[in-house]
Amino acid sequence: MSVVIEKIDWKLLGEQKQDLIMVLDVLSAELGSKKESLVGILNLLDSIQDDAVDTGIATEEEVFGD
């Protein structure tokens, strides 16, 4: 198990993801090629969250909320 993954504040990460999604929605046209990079970061965060649940590091409720 990864020590880094175990120490993630899942609620905070979820809030940060929502902030990033909001920025993408609001600034989509202005981001140009940067949008793809930010979407890649969102995909990475999704994978980390899925892995945490799949490996039993955290429950689905802990990672994704209610």
KAFEN-V436957 format. One line per field, one symbol per residue. phi: phi as a letter, one per 30 degrees, with the letter a starting at -180 (. if undefined). psi: psi as a letter, one per 30 degrees, with the letter a starting at -180 (. if undefined). burial: b if it has 16 or more other C-alpha atoms within 10 Angstrom, else e. A space follows every 10 residues. Layout:
phi->???
psi->???
burial->???
//
This chain:
phi->.dddddcddd dddddddddd ddddddcedd dhddeddddd dddddddddd ddddcidbdd dddcid
psi->kkeeefgkje eeeeeeeeee eeeeeegeef fbffeeeeee eeeeeeeeee eeeefgelle eeefa.
burial->eeeeeeeeeb eeebeebeeb beebeeeeee eeeebeebee ebeebeeebb ebbeeebbee ebbbee
//
